[in-house]
Amino acid sequence: MAMSLVQKILARASGKSFVEEGEIIWAKPDLITVPEVSFPAYVKRLKDIGVEAFAHPERIVVAIDHEVPVHSTAGADRNRLTRQLAASTQVGYFYDGLGITHPLVVEQGLVWPGMFVVGADTHTSAIGGTGALAIPFGMEITMPMARGDIWIRVPGTVRVRVDGTMPTGVGARDIVLAALRQIDEETASYSVIEYTGNTMAALSIPERMTIAGLSIDCGAETGIVPADSKTIRALQALGVNDAVVLAGDDDAPVRKEIYIDAATLAPQVCVPPSPTHVRDVTELESVRIDHAYIGSCASGTLAELQAAARLLEGRRVHPDVQLLVIPATRKIHEQAMQDGTLNTLMRAGAQVSPSTCGPCFGGLAQLSAGETRISTSTRNDRGRMGSVDANIYLASALTVAASALTGHITDVRRFLCQE
């Protein structure tokens, strides 16, 4: 019988030849990712019920990525305890300040198409840009840590087909925000959003990861981009030599199909207090900003930093705006240093910090009451970045860079058309 890509992945992970939508199964994750902000609490919970060892420690990734550099005594204590517990529990992979978990595990060659990944972070879904099924969990992730498997209800599929050439100034983030405008919570519930089409085929793996990662914000289980030859080549360059293309059957059932003509898209912006409140940038150009941020697991890629640098080269950030730039991983940071990208950004007035989830996490670069930030981060809930009376708008790196130049939310096409 026909199966979607998600069904095929979960069938393999559960040792079955076929699973159907809505079925409750026990599946074995190939990889479990846990950040330092939750790892000690999870270990304590397991020890409290008598679990002293992980079922498959070799499949567990622990990363210190939220409070880097540490900025509180509580964070220092937690990071120290994380280091001790990672060693004593013999987890397979431990990364201390090397970058944000989701791009990092891909960069380290730990992910390939068809994998089943679970993570203790909301935007674990970004890993789906490689053709893996990556689903976030909370405390439930202690189950596969202890047992090696987890129960899950097989989700349905919402298919988004994106065709056409994106206009200048429009990028991957604008695609996913355009999709979120068409997917309500009822449709998203217990669904995986799968992206196909010739526009998707032209995107890089980091761009696909941006789309998969942000898909979670409408209430979907995760997002996924089926692997193709580009995926395989990109993963081979990262040391993954046995990756193969995996796709769902053409006649597999889908809950809903959405079509996006990429050629008609304009830059999109999320309006507080939700990433699902999306508007065209042209509707928001009167909004004044105090801060701008380029980084996070949804951005902070080398390509996005380079694009922002090209826009800012020879220009200066508005005197009333603080621009913060954070590469997603240390490797990206090094690459951006070597090619001059960070120098260009700093000459334009940007402040650059080490790779961290800090601003998204709410511990770094907090906002005061009444302040406004435009950001490439993942969430814009009230109080997410400091005061509950601050405002957070979400957009692409190019839109953020353009807004940093003018002091208000700005359509980057105004600059690009001048070049």
C-alpha positions in Angstrom: 0.0 0.0 0.0 1.1 3.6 -0.7 2.9 5.4 2.1 4.0 9.0 2.5 7.6 9.8 3.3 6.8 10.2 7.0 5.0 6.8 7.0 8.0 5.2 5.4 10.4 6.6 8.0 8.3 5.6 10.9 7.6 2.2 9.5 11.3 1.5 9.3 11.9 3.0 12.8 9.1 0.8 14.3 10.2 -2.4 12.5 7.1 -2.6 10.4 6.4 -2.9 6.7 3.5 -0.5 6.8 2.1 2.1 9.2 -1.0 4.1 8.6 -2.0 7.7 9.6 -3.3 7.8 13.1 -1.8 4.5 14.2 0.0 4.4 17.5 3.4 2.9 17.2 6.6 2.4 19.2 9.5 3.8 17.1 13.3 3.8 17.8 15.0 7.1 17.2 18.3 7.1 15.4 19.4 10.2 17.2 18.3 12.1 20.3 19.4 15.7 20.8 19.2 17.5 24.2 20.5 21.0 25.1 22.1 21.9 28.4 19.0 23.8 29.6 17.1 20.5 30.0 19.7 17.7 30.1 20.4 17.8 33.9 16.7 17.9 34.7 16.1 14.9 32.4 18.9 12.9 34.0 17.5 13.7 37.5 14.0 12.7 36.5 15.3 9.3 35.2 17.4 8.7 38.3 14.5 9.6 40.6 12.6 6.6 39.0 15.6 4.3 39.2 17.0 4.6 35.7 20.8 4.9 36.0 21.9 4.3 32.4 20.7 5.3 29.0 19.4 2.5 26.6 21.6 3.8 23.7 24.0 6.5 24.9 25.7 6.3 21.6 22.7 7.9 19.9 22.4 10.8 22.3 23.8 14.3 21.5 24.1 16.8 24.3 25.0 20.4 23.3 25.7 23.5 25.4 24.2 26.1 23.1 21.7 28.2 25.0 23.7 30.1 27.5 27.0 30.7 25.6 28.9 32.5 26.9 27.4 31.9 30.3 25.9 35.0 31.8 24.4 33.9 35.2 25.5 31.9 38.2 22.6 29.5 37.6 23.8 29.0 34.0 27.3 28.4 35.1 26.2 25.8 37.6 24.0 24.1 34.9 26.7 24.1 32.3 29.2 22.6 34.7 26.7 19.9 35.7 25.9 19.2 32.0 29.6 18.6 31.4 29.9 16.2 34.3 26.7 14.3 33.4 27.6 14.0 29.7 30.8 12.4 30.8 29.4 10.1 33.4 26.5 8.9 31.2 28.8 8.4 28.3 26.7 10.1 25.7 27.8 9.5 22.1 28.3 13.2 21.3 29.0 16.2 23.5 29.4 19.7 22.0 30.4 22.6 24.3 29.8 26.0 22.7 30.3 24.8 19.1 27.0 26.1 17.8 23.2 25.7 17.9 22.3 22.0 18.0 20.2 21.6 14.9 22.6 23.0 12.3 25.5 21.6 14.3 24.4 18.0 14.1 24.0 18.3 10.4 27.4 20.0 10.0 29.0 17.2 12.1 27.7 14.6 9.6 25.3 12.9 12.1 22.1 13.2 10.0 21.0 11.6 6.8 17.7 11.2 4.8 15.2 8.8 6.4 16.5 9.1 9.9 14.1 9.4 12.8 15.4 12.2 15.1 13.8 13.4 18.4 15.0 16.5 20.2 14.3 18.4 23.4 14.0 21.7 21.6 11.1 23.2 19.7 12.9 23.8 16.5 14.5 20.4 16.2 12.3 20.3 13.1 15.0 22.2 11.2 16.8 18.9 10.7 13.9 17.9 8.4 15.6 20.0 5.7 17.9 17.0 5.1 15.0 14.6 4.5 15.1 13.3 8.0 12.0 13.2 10.2 12.9 15.3 13.2 10.2 15.8 15.9 10.5 17.9 19.1 9.4 16.6 22.5 9.5 17.9 26.0 10.0 15.7 29.1 8.7 12.8 27.0 12.2 12.5 25.5 13.3 10.8 28.7 11.4 7.8 27.4 13.7 7.0 24.5 16.7 8.0 26.6 15.7 5.3 29.1 14.0 2.7 26.8 15.4 3.4 23.4 12.0 3.9 21.9 9.0 6.2 22.1 5.3 5.9 21.3 4.0 8.2 18.6 0.8 8.6 16.6 1.6 8.5 12.9 1.0 12.0 11.6 -0.7 12.9 8.3 0.9 15.0 5.6 0.2 18.5 4.4 2.0 19.0 1.1 3.2 22.4 0.0 4.3 22.6 -3.6 6.5 25.6 -4.4 7.3 26.4 -8.0 8.8 29.4 -9.8 11.7 31.7 -9.5 11.8 33.8 -6.3 12.1 37.6 -7.0 15.1 39.5 -5.8 14.9 40.1 -2.1 12.8 37.0 -1.4 14.2 34.0 0.2 13.5 30.7 2.0 12.0 32.3 5.1 9.5 34.1 2.9 8.4 30.8 1.5 7.6 29.2 4.8 5.9 32.3 6.1 3.7 32.4 3.0 2.8 28.7 3.7 1.9 29.4 7.3 -0.6 32.0 6.1 -2.5 29.2 4.5 -2.3 26.5 7.2 -4.6 26.8 10.2 -4.2 25.0 13.5 -6.8 22.3 12.7 -5.0 21.4 9.5 -1.6 21.5 11.1 -2.6 19.3 14.1 -0.8 15.9 14.0 0.5 16.8 10.5 3.9 17.0 9.0 4.3 19.8 6.4 6.2 18.4 3.4 7.7 20.8 0.8 8.2 19.9 -2.9 8.4 21.7 -6.2 11.1 23.1 -8.5 11.7 26.1 -6.2 12.6 23.8 -3.3 14.9 21.8 -5.6 16.9 24.9 -6.2 17.4 25.7 -2.5 20.5 24.8 -0.5 20.2 22.5 2.5 20.5 25.4 5.0 17.6 27.1 3.2 15.6 24.0 3.4 16.4 23.7 7.1 15.0 27.2 7.6 11.7 26.2 6.0 11.5 22.8 7.9 12.4 24.4 11.2 9.8 27.3 11.1 7.0 24.9 10.0 6.5 23.9 13.6 5.1 27.3 14.5 1.6 26.8 13.0 1.1 23.7 15.2 2.4 21.0 12.9 4.4 18.1 14.3 7.4 19.1 12.1 8.4 20.0 8.5 10.3 18.0 6.0 11.9 18.4 2.6 12.4 15.1 0.7 16.0 14.4 -0.1 17.3 14.7 -3.7 20.6 14.5 -5.4 21.6 17.9 -4.0 20.9 16.6 -0.5 23.2 13.6 -1.1 26.0 15.8 -2.5 25.8 18.2 0.4 25.8 15.4 3.0 28.7 13.7 1.3 30.7 16.8 1.7 30.0 16.6 5.4 31.2 13.0 5.6 27.9 11.1 5.2 28.8 8.6 2.5 25.9 6.1 2.7 22.9 8.6 2.3 20.3 7.7 -0.3 17.3 9.5 -1.7 14.0 8.6 0.0 10.6 9.8 -1.1 7.0 9.0 -0.4 4.8 7.3 -2.9 3.1 9.5 -5.5 -0.3 8.1 -4.6 0.0 8.3 -0.9 -2.8 10.2 0.8 -2.3 13.8 1.9 -4.6 15.9 4.2 -4.2 19.1 2.2 -2.2 20.4 -0.8 -1.1 24.0 -1.0 0.4 25.6 -4.0 2.7 28.6 -3.9 3.9 30.6 -6.9 7.3 31.7 -5.7 7.5 34.4 -8.4 4.6 36.3 -6.8 6.1 36.4 -3.3 7.0 39.5 -1.4 9.2 39.7 1.7 7.2 38.5 4.7 7.2 39.7 8.3 5.8 38.0 11.4 3.9 40.5 13.6 3.9 40.1 17.4 2.8 38.2 19.4 2.9 35.1 17.1 5.0 33.8 14.3 1.8 32.9 12.5 0.7 36.5 12.3 2.3 37.2 8.9 2.1 40.3 6.7 3.8 41.6 3.6 6.7 43.9 4.5 5.0 46.7 2.6 2.2 46.8 5.2 4.7 47.5 8.1 7.2 50.1 6.9 6.0 52.7 9.4 7.1 50.5 12.3 10.2 52.0 14.0 12.8 49.7 15.4 15.4 50.0 18.1 17.2 46.6 17.6 17.9 44.2 14.8 19.2 40.6 15.1 20.6 38.2 12.5 21.2 34.7 13.8 19.5 31.7 15.4 18.9 28.1 14.1 16.5 29.6 11.5 19.2 31.9 10.2 22.8 32.7 10.9 23.9 30.6 8.0 27.0 31.6 6.0 24.9 32.5 3.0 22.6 34.7 5.0 25.5 36.5 6.7 27.1 37.1 3.3 23.9 38.4 1.8 23.5 40.8 4.7 27.1 41.9 4.4 26.7 42.6 0.7 23.7 44.9 1.5 25.5 46.7 4.3 28.8 47.1 2.6 29.7 50.8 2.3 26.7 51.7 4.4 26.2 52.3 8.2 23.5 51.0 10.5 21.0 53.7 11.6 22.4 55.5 14.7 19.3 54.6 16.7 19.5 50.9 16.0 21.6 48.2 17.6 22.4 45.4 15.2 23.5 42.1 16.7 24.9 39.3 14.5 25.4 35.7 15.7 26.6 32.9 13.3 24.7 29.7 13.9 27.9 27.6 14.5 31.5 28.2 15.3 32.5 26.8 11.9 30.2 29.3 10.2 31.8 32.0 12.4 35.3 31.0 11.3 34.2 30.9 7.6 32.6 34.4 7.9 35.8 35.7 9.5 38.0 34.2 6.8 36.1 35.6 3.8 35.7 39.1 5.4 31.9 38.9 6.0 32.2 39.7 9.6 34.6 42.6 9.0 32.0 44.1 6.6 29.2 43.7 9.1 31.2 45.2 11.9 32.3 48.2 9.7 28.7 48.8 9.1 28.1 49.0 12.9 27.1 45.4 13.8 28.0 43.7 17.0 29.1 40.1 16.6 28.8 37.4 19.3 29.8 33.7 19.5 27.3 31.0 18.3 24.5 30.7 20.8 20.7 30.4 21.1 21.0 33.4 23.5 18.5 35.9 22.1 15.9 33.3 21.2 16.3 31.8 24.6 15.7 35.2 26.2 19.0 35.4 28.1 21.1 37.5 25.8 20.4 41.0 24.4 17.1 41.5 26.3 14.7 44.2 25.4 13.3 47.0 27.6 9.7 47.9 27.8 8.5 49.8 24.7 11.5 48.7 22.6 11.1 47.0 19.2 13.4 44.4 17.5 13.2 42.9 14.1 14.9 39.5 14.2 15.6 36.4 12.2 14.9 34.3 15.3 12.2 31.7 15.7 9.6 33.2 18.1 8.1 36.5 19.0 5.9 35.7 22.0 5.5 38.5 24.6 8.4 38.5 27.0 10.5 36.2 24.7 13.4 38.6 24.7 13.0 40.5 27.9 10.1 42.8 28.8 6.6 41.6 28.0 6.0 45.2 26.8 8.6 44.9 24.1 7.7 44.0 20.4 9.4 41.4 18.3 9.0 41.2 14.5 10.4 38.3 12.6 11.8 38.4 9.1 14.6 37.3 6.7 18.2 38.4 7.2 17.9 40.7 4.2 14.8 42.4 5.6 16.5 42.7 9.0 19.6 44.2 7.4 17.6 46.7 5.4 15.6 47.7 8.4 18.8 48.2 10.5 19.9 50.7 7.9 16.7 52.8 7.9 15.6 52.5 11.5 12.2 51.1 10.6 10.9 47.9 9.0 11.9 48.2 5.4 11.4 46.4 2.1 14.9 45.3 1.1 13.9 45.6 -2.6 14.2 49.3 -2.3 17.9 48.9 -1.9 18.4 46.0 -4.3 16.7 47.9 -7.1 19.2 50.7 -6.7 22.2 48.4 -7.2 
